[in-house]
């Protein structure tokens, strides 16, 4: 087991992160200066109790997605990537589409981008298991190309149903395509990030995709600012 895996394993019980571990995850994101950041940044966000969701509705929706043939992507997929996490999560993370690893494993945000997303969440006191993670598309586009408008339209009602079932306090849209699809915008991710938006009444923060941050580490500090907006939203929402 690597040192990073050991850190994660030792903190899988959802307890508040020690200062040293908080610094480790922030350093993983490429943030260098921490002394000016309040130590409460890494405090575990309290999760308010919600009524139990209808498990049968989740089961039916997932079965429908698994058998979906509404667009041509079903012909090339290995499997659908439905989503993963807490069905009663306060935070819903939405990316653009499954990649190669996700298509094989059937889970969103795995591989290096997924590891960075986990570190980003842990930096604001959230375990991966306490949020819900999904994508705009449930199937991988060939060669990881950008999703087409017709494909986004075909998958849109599945994501809407997930949002209705979860009833999150906030949405964290990572990447240009996810943010544009949710906000019905053609703006750049650089102009959409750093401020609060709304998706059908749910507060939404847009930021850079973890895969982009791996390619351009200099933007990680801006992503950290967006994460602080997410943290503040979760603390403020009843």
Secondary structure, 3 states (H helix, E strand, C coil): CCHHHHHHHHCCCCCCCCHHHHHHHHHHCCCCCCCCCCHHHHCCCCCCCCCCCCHHHHHHHHHHHHCCCCCHHHHCCCCCCCCEECCCCCEEEEECCCCHHHHHHCCCCCHHHHHHHHHHHHHCCCCHHHCEEEECCCCCCHHHCCCCHHHHHHHHHHHHHHHHHHCCCEEEEECHHHHHHHHCCCCCHHHHCCCEEEECCEEEEEECCHHHHHHCHHHHHHHHHHHHHHHHHHHHCC
